[in-house]
Amino acid sequence: MQYNTVVLIKAIYEDVKVDPKTLEPSTAGVKFKMEDISRNAVEEAVRIKEKHGGKALGLMFGNEQQSLIMREALAMGLDEGIIIKGYSFNDPVYTSQVLYEKLKGLQWDLVIMGYSSADSYTAQLAPRLSSMLNVPLIGNAVKLEFNEKKVVATKSLDEYMIKVESDLPAVVSVAQEINTPRIPPLLQIMAASKKPLKLEEAPPAKGTYYKVIEHKAYVSSRKKIIFEDVNKGVEEIYKVLKSS
């Protein structure tokens, strides 16, 4: 049986520096990259297509400059990509609403994404989409198998693994342990330039649901105590470790 998948891809800043005076992030001139967990989601969608057939479509927020990220996903094996432009929010409510409207018009059996984004770590998108689409949710999957119109997932918990089964269609968030993403060869990179890639405008937001007051780096400082007497230093370290 063939399965059509939609994989949600997140573009994040490649290397953000912190202003030592204001402790705020500086993003001027910083390039974007595909977040690591999105790379795992893309790899899993491609593996499903290679094993079972069907199509794999990539969906992300971004702009023309970030289209190289989608091209990278196409080089990994996705069939086509859609970039939603004009998105300037970091709001999971708005994000899920836009993606919900888009997913309603697509034919899919599985929506795959990382279990949490690398910038905000809200982990809200998968459960919100599952609720809005009225389909089952499987979170933090480390292995996916298929049995006709069902998906069987191994989930990673704190101390053990569990296996769950769900009807399709479904929304699945994956952990990084699920696979090792491939590095596409040169021929696939060249072929990716010919695959369909659409840019669509994001709908206007109906309102913001929360406001980020500030972004500040966490400051940690050492006591910078130097012991010339090694024995005394070991004794003090022992006291700290014992009390912690």
QUISULCOR-V574626 format. One record per run of one state. SS is the DSSP state (H for helix, E for strand, L for the rest). FROM is the first residue (numbers start at 0). TO is the last residue. If there is no record, write none. Layout:
ss = <SS;SS>
from = <FROM;FROM>
to = <TO;TO>
//
This chain:
ss = <L;E;L;E;L;E;L;E;L;E;L;H;L;E;L;H;L;E;L;H;L;E;L;H;L;E;L;E;L;E;L;E;L;H;L;H;L;E;L;H;L>
from = <0;4;9;10;13;16;18;24;26;31;34;35;52;55;61;63;76;79;85;91;104;109;114;124;133;135;147;149;156;160;167;169;174;175;178;185;192;196;201;229;243>
to = <3;8;9;12;15;17;23;25;30;33;34;51;54;60;62;75;78;84;90;103;108;113;123;132;134;146;148;155;159;166;168;173;174;177;184;191;195;200;228;242;243>
//
